[in-house]
Amino acid sequence: MPWEWDIDPQRAPVSSGAFSHAAGDPPLAKLHLWPYRSLPRRGFAAVIGLTFLGFLIPLFAFIGTVSLWWLLPFAMAALWALWYFIERSYRDGEVLEELTIWRDHMTLTHTGPGKTHHEWEANPYWVTLHMHETGGPVPHYLTLKGGAREVELGRFLSEDERPALYRALLRALAEARRPTGDAGNG
């Protein structure tokens, strides 16, 4: 899945006490989300290499003729376009969301393409998690609402991954709201 707990709220150490942001304690939970990549960098190199070899096969018939010089620029332009648009897809997909939860504080940091940066903070006790099954920009649209501001979460995830994330976040918020004396007894 393109999300993982760096600090799982179900396995967080209880030795640090209350997991208080104000006291400088480590977070109770830390979640990273990113878009799924169907073509890793190694696969990208293989696609470019195989495409190059695929273009060479028909060009072998034209070696030693003037026609080669008419066909070669078009083949190289097609190869360059493939390279450019896959690279652009990688740049556009450089999205990272980081949700950090303490018992008294919660932050969501969204870093998008071009290093755009957005941050949201709230008290987890007052945060509500909503899953809009329909009516949102995507099915099972997830939002966090704290105070007067509502922010989206994991919009780039697949339709199957958002409900699983919703359930995991409900458990994490319940853990954050649990009185400190009950921590680790679940």
WOJO-V486612 format. One record per pair of residues at least 6 apart in sequence whose ideal C-beta (glycine too) atoms are under 6 Angstrom apart, sorted by the first residue. I is the first residue (numbers start at 0). J is the second residue. D is the distance in whole Angstrom. If there is no record, write none. Layout:
i:I j:J d:D
i:I j:J d:D
//
This chain:
i:0 j:160 d:6
i:1 j:33 d:5
i:1 j:35 d:5
i:2 j:32 d:4
i:3 j:31 d:6
i:4 j:30 d:6
i:5 j:29 d:4
i:5 j:31 d:6
i:6 j:26 d:6
i:6 j:28 d:5
i:6 j:29 d:4
i:8 j:27 d:6
i:8 j:28 d:4
i:8 j:171 d:4
i:8 j:174 d:4
i:11 j:27 d:5
i:13 j:182 d:5
i:13 j:183 d:4
i:15 j:24 d:5
i:15 j:25 d:6
i:17 j:102 d:6
i:17 j:179 d:4
i:18 j:24 d:5
i:18 j:27 d:4
i:18 j:101 d:5
i:18 j:102 d:5
i:19 j:103 d:5
i:20 j:101 d:4
i:20 j:103 d:5
i:20 j:104 d:3
i:21 j:103 d:6
i:26 j:99 d:5
i:26 j:100 d:6
i:26 j:101 d:5
i:27 j:100 d:5
i:27 j:101 d:6
i:27 j:175 d:6
i:28 j:100 d:4
i:28 j:171 d:5
i:29 j:99 d:5
i:30 j:98 d:4
i:31 j:97 d:6
i:32 j:96 d:4
i:32 j:153 d:5
i:33 j:95 d:5
i:34 j:92 d:5
i:34 j:94 d:6
i:34 j:155 d:4
i:43 j:85 d:6
i:47 j:82 d:6
i:50 j:78 d:6
i:50 j:81 d:6
i:51 j:78 d:6
i:54 j:74 d:4
i:61 j:67 d:4
i:91 j:112 d:5
i:93 j:112 d:5
i:94 j:111 d:5
i:94 j:155 d:6
i:95 j:110 d:5
i:96 j:109 d:5
i:97 j:108 d:5
i:98 j:107 d:5
i:99 j:106 d:5
i:100 j:123 d:6
i:100 j:171 d:6
i:100 j:175 d:5
i:102 j:175 d:5
i:105 j:121 d:5
i:105 j:123 d:4
i:105 j:126 d:6
i:106 j:120 d:5
i:107 j:119 d:4
i:107 j:150 d:6
i:108 j:118 d:5
i:109 j:117 d:4
i:110 j:116 d:5
i:119 j:150 d:5
i:121 j:145 d:3
i:121 j:146 d:6
i:123 j:172 d:6
i:123 j:175 d:4
i:124 j:176 d:6
i:125 j:145 d:6
i:126 j:143 d:6
i:126 j:145 d:4
i:127 j:144 d:5
i:128 j:143 d:6
i:128 j:168 d:5
i:129 j:142 d:5
i:130 j:139 d:6
i:130 j:141 d:6
i:130 j:165 d:5
i:131 j:140 d:4
i:132 j:139 d:6
i:137 j:154 d:6
i:138 j:158 d:5
i:139 j:158 d:6
i:139 j:161 d:4
i:139 j:162 d:5
i:141 j:152 d:5
i:141 j:153 d:6
i:141 j:161 d:6
i:141 j:165 d:6
i:142 j:149 d:5
i:142 j:151 d:6
i:143 j:150 d:5
i:143 j:152 d:6
i:153 j:161 d:6
i:153 j:164 d:6
//
